[in-house]
């Protein structure tokens, strides 16, 4: 039975203008065309419909021919030691995703050891090839296995094809364009590998637990940096700000990317915590969650905070309405609990920040990116030639980080590349909604699907104020997680 005070709060909330405002917004959203598109049918129904289209059959034909060849090869090996080894390796292929989950730790270890630094630049490509070979081995040795087709296959192929066309027709410096193409398109191929590594729900959980296990020490070290006052470049904090003595960056090297990484992992970790039955694992997940949340705060990344707010709101709306109450309580208590965080947020909306940003900050860079887009609206200035890591490596004149991946992509690929990429993202959101719908009868799967969707959406929001997808780690994790999630509705036998 609720205490009288709680009953009074509920009554006040139900009668409040704020609730009426949000209810009106929700009503407008539910009647919008975008909501109708994103809601769509379930994942399985959408996939079955797309498989019947002529274009899908044309694209699928080469893969079906490859399947026949692989299984003919597997038949010739049947009963041999090689066949048994391939079968065993294919059964352990989910461990490739465990290594993907450990990306920040593996990459940092390789880069910090002089004897291994040479492999730091290629280990992720070698891991991708291993994953691809294990997918081929699974199809070869398991009779009846096929490539998994998903509703996002064709949109991603279209985006990839758009990149090839832009490289061929708009490459003033071929070396720059090739590197820009690699940075933009290489890592999305992880989607296809992750979607084709056979995963039952147990292996899905192992993958997500691996993400949390890797993020936990990364976050813990970030908090240690903040407590001990680790040095940071002066440019990480505006001179007009006060109260921010340092920003956590952990082994990632950037507080903004560290914040985005935590935004990606926290929602699925919360979903596992919510549905976990093991008391010991629940304790460990709770400790990891508190550590990651604490580290997210001390990154002092306003973009990551905004992305986390979006992720938390989505998770609360989809899965647990109590999260919305926690967000409201946090907003009320923030100035008391953490004045430095509240001060940094308040400064973001101050006239001093807007003036500073318009002179040489984000707003100024966004304006220049928009100007390049207006001058080259169809093909942009060319891959790798503006506002990102490639332009910086090749010392392109007037280069800088745009701090908005969508504007950076638009400046380099024009409206052609931007529109196709946004179409990919809309299809991805529709697909995630279909996955959630199809697993709604299984509380554990639904909780995990909602957590994953919230984390992925948080990354997309952060891309609006940061070049998140310029970072190989973030692109790899994003597309691998998205690809693996497509298998949640599939009835893969446990084993």
PyMOL commands that set and color helices and strands:
alter all, ss='L'
color gray80, all
select helices_A, chain A and resi 4-15+17-30+33-39+43-51+54-77+81-91+94-101+103-111+117-119+123-141+153-169+174-185+187-196+201-228+234-236+255-275+279-298+302-318+322-337+339-348+351-360+362-375+389-393+405-438+443-462+468-470+472-485
alter helices_A, ss='H'
color red, helices_A
deselect
rebuild
show_as cartoon
